[in-house]
């Protein structure tokens, strides 16, 4: 998770959000977050710990935001 965030941040700072490479990074990060959200829904959401249950929703929202930024 930290690597995905740092990768997107570094790409945005160093290359800029409008470049083709940055958009590819945003889409790849969003795809990985969707995969991780599905994985978390099947594994971590079964626990009684509230942050683990909220994790798939948070990952999905962040993935949607990455897709929206890449579409601009």
KEKESE-821716 format. One record per residue: residue number from 1; residue in three letters; x, z, y of N, C-alpha, C, O in turn. Coordinates in steps of 0.2 Angstrom, whole numbers. Example, Ala and Ser with C-alpha at 12.3 -4.5 7.8 and 13.67 -1.06 7.14 Angstrom:
REM KEKESE-821716
NODE    nr   rest      nX      nZ      nY     caX     caZ     caY      cX      cZ      cY      oX      oZ      oY
NODE     1    ala      66      39     -28      62      39     -22      66      39     -16      71      42     -17
NODE     2    ser      64      35     -11      68      36      -5      64      39       0      67      40       6
This chain:
REM KEKESE-821716
NODE    nr   rest      nX      nZ      nY     caX     caZ     caY      cX      cZ      cY      oX      oZ      oY
NODE     1    unk       4       0      -6       0       0       0       4       0       6       3      -4      11
NODE     2    unk       9       4       6      14       5      12      17      -2      13      18      -4      19
NODE     3    unk      20      -5       8      23     -11       8      19     -17      11      21     -21      15
NODE     4    unk      12     -17       9       8     -22      12       7     -21      19       7     -26      23
NODE     5    unk       6     -15      21       5     -14      28      11     -15      32      11     -18      38
NODE     6    unk      17     -14      30      23     -15      33      25     -23      33      28     -25      38
NODE     7    unk      23     -26      28      24     -33      28      20     -37      33      22     -41      37
NODE     8    unk      14     -35      34       9     -38      39      12     -36      46      12     -40      50
NODE     9    unk      14     -30      47      16     -28      53      22     -31      55      23     -34      61
NODE    10    unk      27     -32      51      33     -35      52      32     -43      53      35     -46      58
NODE    11    unk      28     -46      50      26     -53      51      23     -54      58      25     -59      61
NODE    12    unk      19     -50      59      15     -50      66      20     -49      72      20     -53      77
NODE    13    unk      25     -44      71      29     -43      76      35     -49      77      36     -51      82
NODE    14    unk      37     -51      71      43     -55      71      41     -62      72      45     -66      75
NODE    15    unk      36     -64      69      34     -72      69      28     -73      74      28     -78      77
NODE    16    unk      23     -68      74      17     -69      78      11     -70      74      12     -73      69
NODE    17    unk       6     -68      76       0     -69      72      -3     -76      71      -7     -77      67
NODE    18    unk      -1     -80      76      -4     -87      75      -1     -92      71      -3     -98      70
NODE    19    unk       5     -90      68       9     -95      64       6     -96      57       2     -92      55
NODE    20    unk       8    -102      54       5    -103      48       8     -98      42       4     -96      38
NODE    21    unk      14     -96      43      17     -91      39      13     -84      39      12     -81      34
NODE    22    unk      12     -82      45       8     -76      46       1     -76      43      -1     -71      40
NODE    23    unk      -2     -82      44      -9     -83      41      -8     -82      33     -13     -79      30
NODE    24    unk      -3     -85      30      -2     -85      23      -1     -78      21      -4     -76      16
NODE    25    unk       3     -74      25       4     -67      23      -2     -63      24      -4     -59      20
NODE    26    unk      -6     -64      29     -13     -61      30     -17     -62      24     -20     -57      21
NODE    27    unk     -18     -68      22     -22     -70      16     -20     -67      10     -23     -65       5
NODE    28    unk     -13     -67       9     -10     -64       2     -11     -57       2     -13     -54      -3
NODE    29    unk     -10     -53       8     -11     -46       8     -19     -45       7     -20     -40       4
NODE    30    unk     -23     -48      10     -30     -47       9     -32     -48       1     -36     -44      -1
NODE    31    unk     -29     -53      -2     -31     -54      -9     -28     -49     -13     -32     -46     -18
NODE    32    unk     -22     -46     -12     -19     -41     -15     -24     -34     -14     -25     -30     -19
NODE    33    unk     -26     -33      -8     -30     -27      -7     -37     -28     -11     -39     -23     -13
NODE    34    unk     -40     -34     -11     -46     -35     -15     -45     -33     -22     -49     -30     -25
NODE    35    unk     -39     -35     -25     -37     -34     -32     -36     -26     -33     -39     -24     -38
NODE    36    unk     -33     -23     -28     -32     -16     -29     -39     -12     -28     -39      -7     -31
NODE    37    unk     -43     -15     -24     -50     -11     -23     -54     -12     -29     -57      -7     -31
NODE    38    unk     -54     -17     -32     -57     -18     -39     -54     -13     -44     -58     -10     -48
NODE    39    unk     -48     -13     -44     -44      -9     -49     -46      -2     -48     -47       2     -52
NODE    40    unk     -46       0     -41     -47       7     -39     -55       9     -41     -56      15     -43
NODE    41    unk     -59       4     -40     -66       5     -42     -67       7     -49     -71      11     -51
NODE    42    unk     -63       4     -54     -64       5     -61     -60      11     -63     -61      14     -68
NODE    43    unk     -55      13     -59     -51      19     -62     -52      25     -57     -54      30     -60
NODE    44    unk     -50      25     -51     -50      31     -47     -57      33     -45     -57      39     -43
NODE    45    unk     -61      29     -45     -68      31     -42     -72      35     -47     -77      38     -45
NODE    46    unk     -69      36     -53     -73      40     -58     -71      48     -57     -74      52     -60
NODE    47    unk     -66      49     -53     -65      56     -52     -69      59     -47     -73      56     -43
NODE    48    unk     -69      66     -46     -73      70     -42     -70      70     -35     -72      73     -30
NODE    49    unk     -64      68     -34     -60      68     -28     -63      63     -23     -62      57     -24
NODE    50    unk     -65      65     -17     -68      61     -12     -64      55     -10     -66      49      -9
NODE    51    unk     -57      56      -8     -53      51      -5     -52      45     -11     -51      40      -9
NODE    52    unk     -52      47     -17     -51      42     -22     -57      38     -23     -57      32     -24
NODE    53    unk     -63      41     -21     -69      37     -22     -70      32     -16     -73      27     -16
NODE    54    unk     -67      34     -10     -68      30      -4     -63      25      -4     -63      20       0
NODE    55    unk     -58      25      -8     -52      20      -8     -54      13      -9     -52       9      -5
NODE    56    unk     -59      11     -13     -60       4     -14     -64       2      -7     -63      -4      -6
NODE    57    unk     -68       6      -4     -71       4       2     -66       2       8     -67      -2      11
NODE    58    unk     -61       7       8     -56       6      14     -52       0      13     -51      -4      17
NODE    59    unk     -50      -1       6     -46      -7       5     -50     -13       6     -47     -18       9
NODE    60    unk     -56     -13       5     -60     -19       6     -61     -21      13     -61     -26      15
NODE    61    unk     -62     -15      17     -63     -16      24     -57     -19      27     -57     -23      32
NODE    62    unk     -51     -16      25     -45     -19      28     -43     -26      26     -41     -30      30
NODE    63    unk     -45     -28      20     -44     -35      18     -49     -39      22     -47     -45      24
NODE    64    unk     -55     -37      24     -59     -41      28     -56     -42      35     -57     -47      38
NODE    65    unk     -53     -37      37     -50     -37      44     -44     -42      44     -43     -46      49
NODE    66    unk     -40     -42      39     -35     -46      38     -37     -54      38     -34     -58      41
NODE    67    unk     -43     -55      34     -45     -62      34     -48     -64      41     -47     -70      43
NODE    68    unk     -51     -59      44     -54     -61      51     -48     -63      56     -49     -67      60
NODE    69    unk     -43     -59      56     -37     -60      60     -34     -67      58     -32     -70      63
NODE    70    unk     -33     -68      52     -30     -75      50     -35     -80      52     -32     -86      53
NODE    71    unk     -41     -79      52     -46     -85      54     -45     -86      62     -48     -92      64
NODE    72    unk     -43     -82      66     -43     -83      73     -37     -88      75     -37     -90      81
